[in-house]
Amino acid sequence: MPIRELSSGATISYVDEGSGRPVVLLHGVAMSVAFFERNVSDLAHDHRVIALDFRGHGSSPYVEGGHTVAQYARDVRALIEDLGLADVVLVGWSMGSLVAWDYLRQFGHDSRMAGVVIVSQGPSDLIQADWPHGIADDAELHDYLSAMQDDARGFLADFLPTMFHTAPDEATLARLLNDICRAGANTGTLILADQTVQDYRPDIPGFDVRHLLVWGSDEQVGKLAAADWLESSLPYADLHVFDSSGHCPMWEEPDRFNALVRTWVATLA
């Protein structure tokens, strides 16, 4: 994977395959491009597919600071500018969706943005009195952060199987675990804290770029009710629920996912 120094100050590792309308794949918290390995080459038959490891994640070099959703969005903006991309479709999975929304929050009038695909992510992961569809309340978030600091590998090893409707074999789980543990305890803790307290509900109704929403019916990380809220709150949204997937429909049902994204992108102006 090539390494690029961005104008935003980050040095990132990324995949760049194919040609055509750019599709930029954004991974989840403490994860990596490995979770898109069943999508990149297939989508690259019709599109220029770019999948990046966020700063300090996966194959991207360790960096001391900048581990916020807002900064990751600025890194994505810098990559798009540095590569000269236009008519871009952002595909955010889990936290990557928050990065896509923060991009819209900061650069909402960017004419280069053609559409957004949201995979398994609600507008806020923090459970609040008026938002029961998150993944953790304040006390649970504190427990998660403490667990990351005490034993990041153990925390991620316990979390990883819960993301799937049908868990991958042990060898694949071990490979994925080794990859995501490269983020380390400090990077993982910082971005987990920042992404969990984000709340995009006030912004969602104003995002007039078209959205494709993809969820797994066996979602154990987020809540399917968050997808229903998004479908009713976004100005232009299409929701598709995959029956044989959990938190990772792009991994568990890649053929269906790739075909859906390809067909949907073709409808964009």
Residue pairs with C-beta under 8 A, 6 or more apart in sequence:
1 13
1 14
1 15
1 33
1 53
1 59
2 13
2 14
2 16
3 11
3 12
3 13
3 59
3 60
3 61
4 11
4 12
4 14
4 79
4 82
5 11
6 12
6 75
6 78
6 79
6 82
7 78
7 81
7 82
8 71
8 74
8 75
8 77
8 78
9 66
10 55
10 60
10 63
10 66
10 71
10 75
10 78
11 55
11 60
11 61
11 63
12 52
12 53
12 54
12 55
12 60
12 75
12 79
13 33
13 52
13 53
13 58
13 59
13 60
13 61
14 33
14 50
14 51
14 52
14 53
14 79
15 33
15 40
15 49
15 50
15 51
15 52
16 48
16 49
16 50
16 83
17 40
17 41
17 44
17 48
17 49
18 43
18 44
18 45
18 46
18 47
18 48
18 49
19 47
19 48
20 46
20 47
20 48
21 47
21 48
21 87
21 88
21 89
21 114
21 265
21 268
22 47
22 48
22 49
22 50
22 80
22 83
22 85
22 86
22 87
22 88
22 89
23 43
23 47
23 48
23 49
23 50
23 88
23 89
23 91
23 261
23 265
24 50
24 51
24 52
24 76
24 79
24 80
24 85
24 88
24 89
24 90
24 91
25 33
25 36
25 39
25 40
25 49
25 50
25 51
25 52
25 91
25 93
25 96
26 52
26 54
26 76
26 90
26 91
26 92
26 93
26 96
26 97
26 99
26 100
27 33
27 35
27 36
27 51
27 53
27 54
27 57
27 58
27 93
27 94
27 95
27 96
28 35
28 93
28 94
28 95
28 96
29 94
29 95
29 188
29 191
29 192
29 195
30 57
30 156
30 180
30 183
30 187
30 188
30 191
30 192
31 57
31 58
31 93
31 94
31 95
31 180
32 53
32 57
32 58
32 59
32 179
32 180
32 182
32 183
33 40
33 51
33 52
33 53
33 58
33 59
34 58
34 175
34 176
34 179
34 180
35 93
35 176
35 248
35 250
35 251
36 51
36 93
36 250
38 250
38 251
38 254
39 49
39 250
39 254
39 257
39 258
39 261
40 49
40 51
42 254
42 255
42 258
43 49
43 258
43 261
43 262
46 262
47 89
47 262
47 265
48 85
50 79
50 83
50 85
52 60
52 75
52 76
52 79
53 59
53 60
54 60
54 72
54 75
54 99
54 191
55 63
55 66
55 67
55 71
55 72
55 75
56 62
56 63
56 67
56 183
56 184
56 187
57 180
57 182
57 183
57 187
58 179
58 180
58 182
58 183
59 182
62 184
62 187
66 72
66 75
67 187
67 190
67 191
67 194
68 190
68 191
68 194
69 95
69 98
69 99
69 102
69 191
69 194
69 195
69 198
70 102
70 106
72 99
72 102
72 191
73 99
73 100
73 102
73 103
73 105
73 106
73 107
74 106
76 90
76 99
76 103
77 103
77 106
77 107
77 110
80 88
80 112
85 112
86 112
87 112
87 114
87 268
88 112
88 113
88 114
89 114
89 115
89 116
89 117
89 265
89 268
90 100
90 103
90 113
90 115
90 116
90 117
91 100
91 116
91 117
91 119
91 261
92 98
92 99
92 100
92 101
92 116
92 117
92 118
92 119
92 121
93 119
93 120
93 121
93 248
93 250
94 119
94 120
94 121
94 221
94 222
94 247
95 121
95 191
95 195
96 119
96 121
97 118
97 119
97 120
97 121
98 121
98 195
98 198
98 200
100 116
100 118
101 116
101 123
101 200
101 203
101 204
101 207
102 198
102 200
103 110
103 113
104 113
104 116
104 203
104 207
104 209
105 200
105 203
107 113
108 206
108 207
113 209
114 209
114 265
114 268
114 269
115 209
115 210
115 211
115 212
115 264
115 265
115 268
116 207
116 209
116 210
116 211
116 212
117 211
117 212
117 213
117 214
117 261
117 264
118 211
118 212
118 213
118 214
118 230
119 214
119 215
119 249
119 250
120 214
120 215
120 216
120 219
120 221
120 222
120 247
120 248
120 249
121 222
121 226
122 133
122 134
122 222
122 223
122 226
122 227
122 229
122 230
123 199
123 200
123 201
123 204
123 226
123 229
123 230
123 233
124 131
124 133
124 134
124 198
124 199
124 200
124 201
125 134
125 135
125 136
125 195
125 196
125 198
125 222
126 134
126 136
126 137
126 138
126 141
126 196
126 197
126 198
126 199
127 133
127 134
127 135
127 136
127 137
127 140
128 134
128 137
128 199
131 199
131 201
132 223
132 225
133 222
133 223
133 225
133 226
133 229
134 196
134 222
134 223
135 196
135 221
135 222
135 223
136 144
136 196
141 193
141 196
141 197
144 155
144 192
144 196
145 189
145 192
145 193
147 154
147 155
148 155
148 185
148 188
148 189
148 192
149 185
149 189
152 181
152 184
152 185
152 188
152 189
153 177
153 181
156 177
156 180
156 181
156 188
157 177
160 173
160 176
160 177
160 180
161 167
161 173
162 220
162 221
162 246
162 247
163 220
163 221
163 246
163 247
163 248
164 245
164 246
164 247
164 248
164 251
164 252
165 216
165 217
165 218
165 244
165 245
165 246
165 252
166 244
166 252
167 173
168 176
183 191
201 233
204 230
204 233
204 234
205 233
205 234
205 235
207 234
207 235
208 235
208 236
209 236
210 236
210 237
210 238
210 268
211 230
211 234
211 236
211 237
211 238
212 237
212 238
212 240
212 260
212 261
212 264
213 227
213 230
213 231
213 237
213 238
213 239
213 240
214 240
214 242
214 249
214 250
214 257
214 260
215 224
215 227
215 239
215 240
215 241
215 242
215 245
215 249
216 241
216 242
216 244
216 245
216 246
216 247
216 248
216 249
216 252
217 224
217 241
217 242
217 243
217 244
217 245
218 244
218 245
218 246
219 246
219 247
220 246
220 247
221 246
221 247
222 247
224 241
227 239
227 241
228 239
230 237
230 239
231 237
231 238
231 239
238 264
240 260
242 249
242 252
242 253
242 256
242 257
244 252
244 253
245 252
245 253
246 252
249 256
249 257
250 257
